[in-house]
Amino acid sequence: MDQEKQPRVYGRHQAPAHYETGDGCLTTLIRIPVRIVVLVVVLPVRMIWDVLVATARAAERVLLRPLGRALSWLGRVLVVAPLVLLYESVLTPLGHGLRWLAAVVGQGLLWLGAAVFVWPWVALWRYVVVPVVRYGVVVPVVWFHRAVLTPLGHGLRWVYRELLIPAGRGVATAVGLLLTVLFVRPVVGVWRYLLVPLATAVTWLMEHLVVLPLAWAYRELLTPLGHGIVRLAGLLARGVAAAARGLGAAVVRLVMTLLVAPVSWLYRRVLAPVGREIATAIGVAWRIAGFVSRAVGRAIARLAWHLIGAPATWVYRTVCTPVGHVVRDAVWAPAKRAAVEAGRVARSALRTARESVRQARRDAWRALVGGGPVPEPREPVRPLARTLGSTTTVPSAAPEPEISLHKQG
């Protein structure tokens, strides 16, 4: 805990030391006990924190990672590999067989459904419904329209064009003249010679008796009176606003003097320095506690290595390693070879079973459909080309290289 800041060195010159302003001997005397008390309080917390961190890292490194790897390996061996083998060797051939059977059964059901439900209705529509509707309904209706309705319509159209239209025009002209003489001309005369002069006279009287006096009263009386009232209200408002501003300024000055200034002085002179010193003391104590905790941890680790780690390492190298080699060579290797051989036998048996299922499927298809042998739609067997030890040549096979990998010797 240095009480003075060391000056920074820049080459041959030294920068002047910067000291905190406002720190006197009283602050220094208070700072040292505060930092000692904070160190005594923070040191156990830091040591407990370092112990928890070290324990968590050791647990992750020693327990969780090996346990995760072991569980992953067990999952692959006990779950994934059997499921993959079951899917590839059992479920896939079974699914192909079921698909082929479903296709055959579906085709048969489709033919049966078409023969039972579709073809009778098609024949009924084509050979019964269509002829009956065509020759029983459509042909008579067309003949009736062509022979009866068309001539009747032409006659009615001639009567309308040649008789009704001229008669309607004459009647409309006579009615229009009668209405004009009886209604339109009297109404126009009343409007032009009676209502219009009367409305003009009433308008002149209203303008000279009502509108002009009202306009003179508004311009000569009401407008000056309104201007005076507005000016008086403005003066009153400005006075009230000036009084309110003065009262507000007095209240603000009083609040600043009696409340804000003491609180600001207390925060700036007491609370902020105390908080800053406490935060600085906690930081320094945390760093010192870290140094002490790391020193204690190193001592405990060195003691644990000499008491537990070294003997355990010696036992692992001199006892466990030879025993593990013996178990690996005498037990694990034979068991692994036996498991590999059992897997090879099981794959061979599954391959034989798949070939038997394919042959049975081809025989069933030949029995249902008939005819010659039907080629397998899936996984066709590709004929081998001529090798060095054979003299026959298959036309559809691609030639192999000079060095054959199928047959040597």
VODORO-336701 format. One line per field, with one value per atom (N, C-alpha, C): x, y, z. Coordinates in steps of 0.1 Angstrom, whole numbers, m for minus. Layout:
u <- (X,...)
v <- (Y,...)
w <- (Z,...)
This chain:
u <- (8,0,9,12,20,12,16,9,12,23,26,28,23,25,39,45,58,58,68,68,71,66,68,82,89,102,100,104,104,118,125,139,148,155,164,157,144,137,126,122,112,100,89,77,73,69,66,54,55,45,32,21,8,1,m2,m8,m23,m31,m45,m47,m55,m57,m67,m65,m74,m71,m60,m57,m47,m51,m41,m37,m31,m26,m38,m49,m60,m66,m67,m72,m63,m50,m40,m41,m43,m44,m57,m68,m80,m79,m72,m71,m65,m54,m47,m55,m62,m70,m82,m88,m99,m94,m82,m77,m74,m69,m65,m78,m89,m101,m107,m107,m113,m105,m92,m83,m87,m89,m93,m107,m116,m129,m129,m121,m121,m113,m102,m93,m100,m108,m115,m124,m131,m140,m132,m120,m112,m106,m102,m97,m108,m120,m131,m134,m134,m137,m126,m113,m103,m104,m108,m110,m121,m132,m144,m140,m133,m129,m119,m109,m100,m108,m117,m125,m133,m140,m148,m139,m128,m119,m114,m110,m105,m116,m128,m140,m143,m142,m145,m134,m121,m110,m110,m113,m111,m123,m135,m148,m156,m159,m169,m164,m152,m147,m146,m139,m139,m152,m161,m175,m182,m181,m187,m182,m168,m163,m168,m168,m173,m187,m196,m210,m212,m204,m205,m201,m190,m186,m196,m202,m212,m225,m228,m240,m238,m225,m223,m223,m217,m215,m229,m236,m248,m261,m261,m274,m272,m263,m262,m258,m248,m243,m254,m261,m272,m283,m286,m297,m294,m281,m277,m277,m272,m272,m286,m295,m309,m316,m313,m319,m314,m300,m295,m297,m298,m298,m312,m321,m335,m346,m346,m357,m357,m345,m344,m349,m344,m350,m365,m369,m383,m392,m387,m394,m395,m384,m385,m395,m395,m405,m419,m421,m435,m439,m429,m433,m437,m429,m433,m446,m449,m462,m473,m471,m481,m484,m473,m475,m484,m480,m488,m503,m505,m518,m526,m519,m526,m530,m521,m525,m537,m537,m549,m561,m560,m572,m577,m567,m571,m579,m574,m581,m595,m595,m608,m618,m613,m622,m627,m618,m622,m633,m631,m640,m654,m654,m666,m673,m666,m672,m672,m661,m659,m665,m661,m666,m681,m689,m703,m709,m704,m710,m706,m694,m690,m699,m701,m710,m724,m729,m743,m744,m733,m734,m733,m723,m721,m732,m738,m747,m762,m765,m779,m782,m775,m779,m777,m766,m763,m773,m776,m786,m800,m804,m817,m819,m809,m809,m809,m800,m798,m811,m816,m827,m841,m841,m854,m857,m846,m848,m842,m830,m823,m829,m831,m836,m850,m860,m873,m873,m864,m863,m858,m848,m842,m852,m860,m870,m881,m885,m896,m891,m878,m872,m871,m867,m865,m878,m888,m900,m911,m911,m922,m918,m908,m904,m898,m890,m883,m892,m902,m912,m920,m925,m933,m925,m913,m904,m903,m900,m899,m912,m924,m936,m938,m935,m937,m927,m915,m905,m911,m917,m923,m934,m943,m954,m948,m938,m932,m926,m918,m911,m921,m930,m939,m951,m957,m969,m968,m961,m961,m952,m941,m931,m937,m943,m949,m960,m969,m980,m976,m965,m960,m954,m947,m942,m952,m963,m974,m981,m984,m990,m981,m967,m958,m958,m958,m958,m970,m982,m995,m995,m991,m991,m981,m969,m959,m965,m972,m978,m988,m997,m1007,m1002,m991,m985,m978,m972,m966,m976,m988,m998,m1004,m1007,m1015,m1006,m993,m985,m973,m965,m952,m953,m961,m962,m968,m979,m983,m973,m966,m956,m944,m940,m929,m934,m946,m952,m952,m957,m957,m943,m934,m920,m914,m916,m909,m915,m929,m935,m940,m939,m944,m934,m927,m918,m905,m900,m887,m887,m897,m898,m900,m908,m911,m898,m890,m877,m867,m867,m858,m861,m874,m878,m875,m878,m875,m860,m852,m837,m832,m838,m834,m838,m850,m854,m845,m842,m834,m820,m814,m801,m801,m811,m811,m816,m824,m830,m823,m816,m810,m794,m790,m775,m767,m770,m762,m762,m773,m772,m763,m765,m756,m741,m738,m724,m718,m727,m722,m719,m729,m727,m714,m712,m700,m687,m687,m675,m672,m683,m681,m681,m688,m690,m683,m686,m681,m666,m661,m646,m638,m640,m631,m633,m645,m647,m639,m639,m631,m617,m612,m597,m593,m602,m598,m598,m608,m608,m596,m592,m580,m568,m566,m554,m554,m566,m566,m563,m568,m565,m550,m544,m529,m521,m525,m518,m519,m531,m533,m525,m524,m517,m502,m497,m482,m479,m488,m485,m485,m495,m495,m483,m479,m467,m455,m453,m441,m441,m453,m453,m450,m455,m453,m438,m431,m417,m409,m412,m405,m407,m419,m422,m415,m414,m407,m393,m387,m372,m369,m377,m375,m376,m386,m387,m375,m371,m359,m347,m344,m333,m333,m345,m346,m344,m349,m347,m332,m326,m311,m303,m307,m298,m300,m313,m316,m315,m316,m317,m306,m305,m296,m281,m278,m264,m259,m266,m261,m260,m270,m269,m257,m255,m244,m230,m229,m217,m215,m226,m224,m220,m226,m222,m207,m204,m190,m179,m182,m171,m171,m182,m183,m185,m197,m201,m192,m189,m180,m166,m159,m146,m147,m157,m158,m161,m170,m172,m160,m153,m141,m130,m129,m119,m123,m136,m140,m138,m142,m140,m125,m116,m102,m97,m101,m97,m101,m113,m118,m110,m106,m98,m84,m78,m64,m65,m75,m76,m79,m87,m89,m76,m68,m56,m46,m45,m36,m41,m54,m60,m57,m57,m54,m40,m30,m16,m15,m21,m21,m27,m39,m46,m38,m32,m23,m11,m5,6,2,m10,m15,m18,m24,m28,m15,m5,7,13,13,18,10,m3,m12,m10,m8,m6,7,18,31,30,23,22,14,3,m5,2,11,19,29,36,45,39,26,20,11,5,m4,0,3,6,18,29,42,40,34,32,22,11,2,8,17,24,33,40,49,41,30,21,16,12,7,17,29,40,45,47,53,43,31,21,10,3,m9,m5,5,9,12,21,24,11,3,m10,m19,m20,m28,m23,m10,m4,m7,m6,m10,m24,m33,m48,m50,m44,m46,m42,m30,m25,m31,m35,m41,m56,m63,m77,m84,m80,m87,m85,m73,m70,m78,m77,m85,m100,m105,m120,m123,m114,m117,m117,m107,m107,m120,m124,m136,m148,m149,m161,m161,m149,m148,m152,m148,m152,m167,m173,m187,m195,m190,m196,m195,m184,m183,m192,m194,m203,m218,m221,m234,m237,m227,m230,m231,m224,m226,m239,m244,m258,m269,m267,m277,m276,m264,m263,m271,m269,m276,m291,m295,m310,m315,m308,m313,m314,m304,m305,m316,m319,m331,m344,m345,m357,m359,m348,m349,m353,m348,m352,m366,m371,m385,m394,m390,m397,m398,m387,m387,m397,m396,m405,m419,m422,m436,m441,m433,m437,m439,m430,m431,m444,m448,m460,m473,m472,m484,m485,m474,m475,m473,m464,m461,m450,m446,m436,m422,m412,m399,m394,m381,m376,m375,m380,m380,m367,m360,m348,m351,m342,m344,m343,m353,m353,m342,m338,m329,m316,m305,m292,m289,m289,m286,m272,m270,m257,m249,m238,m230,m221,m221,m212,m198,m189,m175,m169,m159,m152,m141,m136,m125,m113,m108,m96,m84,m73,m61,m62,m70,m71,m82,m90,m102,m100,m106,m105,m118,m129,m142,m143,m151,m154,m169,m174,m188,m189,m198,m199,m203,m212,m217,m209,m197,m189,m177,m173,m162,m149,m139,m126,m119,m113,m105,m91,m83,m69,m61,m49,m40,m38,m37,m35,m48,m54,m67,m66,m76,m76,m86,m94,m104,m97,m87,m81,m67,m58,m44,m38,m26,m19,m18)
v <- (m12,0,12,17,29,41,50,63,73,73,83,76,82,77,79,68,69,76,85,92,83,86,78,83,73,75,75,85,86,88,77,79,83,94,100,110,114,124,118,124,119,129,123,132,135,147,151,143,139,131,139,133,139,134,143,139,143,136,139,152,161,174,172,179,179,168,160,150,155,155,160,148,152,141,134,141,135,124,127,117,105,107,96,88,94,87,78,84,76,65,67,58,45,45,33,24,28,19,13,22,17,6,7,m3,m16,m15,m27,m34,m27,m33,m40,m33,m39,m51,m51,m63,m75,m72,m83,m89,m80,m85,m92,m87,m92,m105,m106,m118,m131,m134,m147,m149,m138,m139,m143,m136,m139,m153,m158,m172,m182,m180,m189,m189,m177,m176,m184,m182,m189,m204,m209,m223,m229,m221,m226,m226,m216,m216,m228,m230,m242,m255,m256,m269,m271,m260,m262,m266,m260,m263,m277,m281,m295,m305,m302,m311,m312,m301,m302,m310,m308,m315,m330,m333,m347,m355,m349,m357,m355,m343,m340,m344,m341,m344,m359,m367,m381,m388,m383,m388,m386,m374,m371,m380,m381,m390,m404,m409,m423,m425,m415,m416,m415,m407,m406,m419,m425,m438,m449,m449,m459,m457,m444,m441,m446,m444,m448,m463,m470,m485,m492,m487,m494,m490,m477,m472,m470,m462,m457,m469,m477,m488,m498,m503,m513,m507,m495,m489,m488,m484,m483,m497,m507,m521,m526,m523,m527,m520,m507,m500,m505,m507,m511,m526,m534,m549,m554,m548,m554,m545,m532,m524,m520,m517,m513,m524,m537,m548,m550,m549,m551,m540,m527,m516,m518,m522,m524,m535,m546,m556,m551,m544,m539,m529,m521,m511,m518,m529,m536,m543,m549,m556,m545,m533,m523,m518,m517,m513,m523,m536,m547,m547,m546,m546,m534,m522,m510,m510,m516,m517,m526,m537,m546,m540,m533,m526,m515,m508,m497,m503,m514,m521,m525,m531,m536,m525,m514,m502,m496,m495,m490,m499,m512,m521,m521,m518,m519,m506,m495,m482,m472,m472,m462,m466,m478,m482,m484,m489,m489,m475,m465,m452,m445,m448,m442,m448,m461,m467,m462,m460,m455,m440,m432,m418,m418,m426,m426,m432,m443,m450,m448,m442,m440,m426,m419,m405,m395,m396,m387,m389,m401,m402,m398,m401,m397,m382,m375,m361,m354,m360,m354,m355,m367,m369,m367,m367,m365,m350,m342,m329,m318,m320,m309,m308,m319,m318,m312,m316,m309,m294,m291,m277,m268,m273,m266,m264,m275,m274,m263,m263,m254,m240,m238,m224,m219,m228,m224,m223,m231,m231,m222,m220,m212,m199,m200,m187,m177,m181,m172,m164,m170,m162,m153,m158,m150,m137,m139,m127,m117,m122,m112,m104,m111,m103,m93,m96,m87,m75,m78,m67,m57,m62,m54,m45,m51,m43,m32,m35,m25,m13,m17,m6,2,m5,2,9,4,9,16,10,15,27,27,38,51,52,64,69,60,64,70,64,69,83,85,99,109,107,116,119,109,111,120,117,124,139,142,156,163,158,164,166,157,158,169,170,181,195,197,210,213,204,206,210,203,207,220,224,237,248,247,257,258,247,247,250,246,247,256,254,260,275,280,294,302,298,305,306,295,296,305,306,315,329,332,346,350,342,345,348,340,342,354,357,369,382,383,396,398,388,390,388,376,372,380,381,388,403,411,425,426,417,417,414,404,400,412,419,430,442,444,455,451,438,434,434,431,432,446,456,470,475,472,476,470,457,450,457,460,466,479,488,502,503,494,495,486,476,466,466,462,460,472,483,495,501,501,505,495,483,473,475,477,479,491,503,515,513,506,504,495,485,476,484,493,500,512,519,531,528,518,515,503,491,479,477,481,480,488,501,508,502,498,492,479,470,458,460,471,474,478,486,490,479,470,458,449,447,439,445,458,465,463,465,464,450,440,426,423,429,427,433,445,451,442,438,429,416,410,398,400,411,414,416,423,425,412,403,390,381,382,374,379,393,398,394,394,390,375,367,353,350,357,355,358,370,374,364,359,349,336,332,319,320,332,334,333,340,339,325,317,303,295,297,289,293,306,310,304,304,299,284,276,262,259,266,264,267,277,281,271,267,259,244,239,225,220,226,221,223,235,238,229,227,218,203,199,185,183,193,192,193,201,202,189,183,170,159,159,148,150,163,166,164,168,169,156,149,137,124,123,110,106,115,111,107,115,110,97,95,83,71,73,62,59,69,67,60,63,57,42,40,26,17,23,15,12,23,21,10,11,2,m13,m14,m28,m33,m24,m29,m33,m25,m28,m41,m42,m54,m66,m65,m77,m81,m72,m76,m82,m76,m82,m96,m97,m110,m120,m116,m125,m130,m121,m125,m135,m132,m141,m155,m154,m167,m175,m169,m177,m183,m175,m181,m193,m191,m203,m215,m212,m222,m230,m222,m229,m237,m233,m241,m253,m252,m264,m274,m268,m277,m284,m277,m284,m295,m292,m302,m314,m311,m322,m331,m324,m332,m341,m336,m344,m355,m353,m363,m373,m368,m377,m379,m368,m369,m378,m375,m383,m398,m402,m416,m422,m415,m420,m422,m412,m414,m426,m428,m440,m453,m453,m466,m468,m457,m458,m464,m458,m462,m476,m480,m493,m504,m501,m512,m513,m501,m501,m503,m497,m498,m512,m520,m534,m542,m540,m548,m545,m532,m528,m534,m535,m541,m556,m563,m577,m579,m571,m572,m570,m559,m556,m568,m573,m584,m597,m600,m614,m615,m603,m604,m596,m583,m574,m578,m581,m584,m597,m608,m620,m617,m609,m606,m597,m588,m580,m588,m597,m605,m614,m620,m628,m620,m607,m599,m595,m592,m589,m601,m613,m625,m628,m625,m627,m617,m605,m595,m599,m604,m609,m620,m629,m640,m635,m626,m620,m613,m605,m598,m608,m619,m629,m635,m638,m644,m634,m621,m611,m610,m610,m610,m621,m633,m645,m644,m638,m637,m627,m615,m606,m612,m620,m627,m636,m643,m652,m644,m633,m624,m619,m615,m610,m621,m633,m645,m648,m648,m650,m640,m627,m616,m618,m621,m624,m635,m646,m658,m654,m646,m642,m633,m624,m615,m623,m633,m641,m650,m654,m662,m653,m640,m632,m627,m622,m616,m626,m635,m645,m640,m648,m644,m648,m643,m647,m640,m642,m636,m621,m614,m599,m594,m585,m580,m573,m574,m568,m552,m545,m530,m523,m530,m523,m531,m524,m530,m541,m537,m547,m552,m565,m571,m568,m561,m557,m569,m573,m584,m579,m588,m585,m586,m577,m577,m588,m590,m600,m597,m606,m605,m611,m611,m617,m632,m638,m652,m658,m650,m654,m651,m659,m657,m652,m652,m647,m632,m626,m612,m609,m601,m597,m584,m583,m571,m559,m560,m549,m544,m551,m548,m539,m530,m522,m530,m528,m535,m531,m540,m537,m534,m528,m525,m538,m536,m548,m555,m547,m554,m555,m567,m569,m571,m565,m566,m577,m582,m593,m606,m609,m622,m621,m626,m625,m639,m640,m653,m658)
w <- (0,0,0,m12,m13,m11,m3,0,m10,m17,m27,m40,m51,m64,m70,m75,m81,m94,m96,m109,m121,m132,m144,m150,m156,m162,m177,m184,m198,m203,m206,m210,m198,m200,m190,m181,m185,m178,m170,m159,m151,m151,m152,m152,m138,m135,m121,m116,m103,m96,m94,m97,m95,m82,m74,m61,m61,m54,m53,m45,m51,m44,m33,m22,m11,m1,m2,7,17,29,40,48,60,69,75,78,84,75,62,52,51,52,52,64,76,88,88,82,81,71,60,49,53,61,65,73,84,92,83,75,66,57,51,42,50,63,71,74,78,82,70,58,46,42,43,40,49,62,71,67,62,58,45,35,22,20,28,27,28,38,38,25,21,10,m3,m5,m17,m16,m4,m3,m6,m1,m4,m18,m25,m39,m47,m44,m51,m49,m37,m34,m43,m44,m52,m67,m71,m86,m89,m80,m82,m81,m72,m71,m83,m88,m101,m113,m114,m126,m124,m112,m110,m113,m108,m110,m125,m132,m147,m154,m150,m157,m153,m141,m136,m138,m136,m136,m148,m151,m161,m175,m179,m192,m195,m185,m187,m187,m178,m178,m191,m196,m209,m220,m221,m231,m229,m217,m215,m219,m215,m219,m234,m240,m255,m261,m257,m262,m260,m247,m244,m253,m255,m264,m278,m284,m297,m298,m288,m288,m286,m275,m271,m278,m283,m289,m304,m308,m322,m331,m328,m337,m338,m327,m329,m338,m335,m343,m358,m361,m375,m381,m374,m379,m381,m372,m373,m385,m387,m398,m412,m413,m426,m429,m419,m422,m421,m413,m411,m416,m412,m415,m430,m436,m450,m459,m458,m467,m464,m451,m448,m455,m454,m460,m475,m482,m496,m500,m492,m495,m493,m482,m479,m490,m495,m505,m518,m522,m534,m532,m520,m518,m518,m512,m513,m527,m535,m549,m557,m555,m562,m557,m544,m539,m543,m543,m547,m562,m570,m585,m587,m579,m581,m576,m564,m559,m568,m575,m584,m596,m601,m612,m608,m596,m591,m589,m583,m580,m593,m603,m616,m623,m622,m628,m621,m607,m600,m599,m598,m595,m607,m615,m626,m639,m644,m657,m659,m649,m651,m652,m644,m645,m658,m663,m676,m687,m687,m697,m696,m684,m682,m688,m685,m690,m705,m711,m725,m733,m729,m738,m733,m722,m718,m716,m707,m703,m715,m722,m733,m745,m749,m760,m756,m744,m739,m739,m733,m732,m746,m754,m768,m776,m777,m786,m780,m766,m759,m755,m753,m748,m757,m762,m769,m783,m790,m804,m804,m796,m796,m792,m783,m779,m790,m797,m808,m819,m822,m833,m829,m816,m812,m813,m809,m810,m824,m833,m847,m854,m852,m860,m854,m841,m835,m829,m820,m813,m822,m831,m840,m848,m856,m864,m855,m843,m834,m829,m826,m822,m833,m845,m857,m858,m857,m859,m848,m836,m825,m826,m831,m834,m844,m855,m866,m861,m852,m846,m838,m830,m821,m829,m839,m847,m856,m862,m872,m867,m855,m850,m837,m827,m813,m812,m818,m817,m823,m835,m840,m832,m827,m819,m806,m800,m787,m789,m800,m802,m804,m811,m812,m799,m791,m778,m769,m769,m760,m764,m777,m782,m777,m779,m775,m760,m752,m737,m733,m740,m736,m739,m750,m753,m743,m739,m729,m716,m711,m698,m699,m710,m711,m710,m717,m717,m703,m697,m684,m672,m671,m659,m660,m671,m671,m673,m683,m686,m674,m667,m655,m644,m642,m631,m635,m647,m651,m650,m654,m652,m638,m629,m614,m609,m613,m608,m613,m626,m632,m629,m628,m626,m612,m603,m589,m579,m579,m568,m569,m581,m582,m578,m583,m577,m562,m557,m542,m535,m539,m532,m533,m545,m546,m536,m534,m525,m511,m507,m493,m490,m500,m498,m496,m504,m502,m488,m484,m470,m460,m460,m450,m450,m461,m462,m455,m458,m453,m439,m434,m421,m410,m414,m404,m406,m418,m420,m418,m424,m422,m408,m400,m386,m378,m380,m373,m376,m389,m393,m386,m386,m380,m365,m358,m344,m341,m349,m347,m349,m359,m363,m353,m349,m341,m326,m321,m307,m302,m308,m302,m304,m316,m319,m309,m307,m297,m283,m279,m265,m264,m274,m274,m273,m281,m280,m266,m259,m246,m236,m237,m228,m230,m243,m245,m240,m241,m235,m220,m214,m199,m194,m202,m198,m200,m210,m213,m201,m197,m186,m173,m170,m158,m159,m171,m173,m171,m177,m175,m160,m153,m139,m131,m134,m127,m130,m143,m147,m141,m139,m133,m118,m111,m97,m96,m105,m104,m106,m116,m118,m106,m100,m88,m76,m74,m64,m67,m80,m83,m81,m85,m83,m68,m60,m45,m40,m44,m40,m44,m56,m61,m54,m51,m43,m29,m23,m10,m9,m19,m20,m22,m31,m34,m22,m14,m2,9,12,24,21,9,7,m3,m15,m25,m21,m16,m13,m2,10,20,15,7,2,m7,m16,m25,m18,m8,0,7,13,20,11,m2,m11,m16,m19,m25,m14,m2,8,17,18,28,20,13,8,m4,m13,m24,m20,m11,m6,1,10,17,8,m2,m12,m20,m24,m32,m24,m12,m4,m1,1,4,m9,m21,m33,m36,m33,m35,m25,m12,m2,m6,m11,m15,m26,m37,m48,m43,m35,m30,m22,m13,m4,m13,m23,m32,m39,m44,m50,m40,m28,m18,m13,m12,m8,m19,m32,m43,m42,m39,m37,m26,m14,m3,m6,m13,m16,m25,m36,m45,m38,m28,m21,m12,m6,2,m7,m18,m28,m33,m36,m41,m30,m17,m6,m4,m5,m3,m15,m28,m39,m38,m34,m32,m21,m10,0,m5,m12,m17,m27,m36,m45,m38,m28,m21,m13,m8,1,m7,m19,m26,m40,m48,m62,m65,m58,m61,m58,m46,m44,m54,m58,m68,m81,m85,m98,m98,m87,m86,m87,m80,m80,m94,m102,m115,m125,m124,m133,m130,m117,m114,m112,m110,m107,m118,m119,m128,m143,m147,m162,m166,m158,m162,m162,m151,m151,m162,m166,m178,m191,m193,m205,m205,m193,m193,m197,m191,m194,m208,m214,m228,m237,m235,m244,m241,m229,m226,m227,m224,m223,m234,m236,m245,m260,m263,m278,m282,m275,m279,m280,m270,m270,m282,m286,m297,m310,m311,m323,m324,m313,m313,m317,m312,m315,m330,m336,m350,m358,m354,m362,m361,m349,m347,m356,m357,m365,m380,m384,m398,m401,m392,m394,m395,m386,m386,m399,m404,m417,m428,m428,m438,m438,m426,m424,m429,m426,m430,m445,m451,m466,m472,m467,m472,m471,m459,m457,m467,m470,m480,m493,m497,m510,m511,m500,m500,m502,m495,m496,m510,m516,m530,m540,m538,m546,m544,m532,m529,m535,m535,m541,m556,m562,m577,m581,m573,m575,m574,m563,m561,m573,m577,m588,m601,m604,m615,m615,m602,m601,m603,m599,m600,m615,m621,m634,m645,m643,m653,m662,m672,m682,m677,m684,m681,m668,m665,m653,m654,m643,m643,m636,m642,m636,m623,m613,m600,m602,m597,m599,m590,m579,m570,m569,m568,m567,m577,m590,m601,m599,m602,m601,m614,m613,m624,m628,m640,m644,m644,m640,m639,m653,m655,m668,m668,m679,m681,m673,m666,m657,m664,m658,m664,m664,m654,m654,m662,m669,m676,m691,m699,m714,m720,m711,m717,m715,m724,m724,m724,m714,m714,m722,m732,m740,m732,m721,m714,m703,m700,m689,m694,m685,m688,m686,m694,m692,m680,m673,m661,m664,m655,m658,m658,m662,m664,m651,m640,m627,m621,m619,m614,m599,m592,m577,m573,m582,m579,m577,m586,m586,m589,m581,m582,m582,m588,m588,m602)
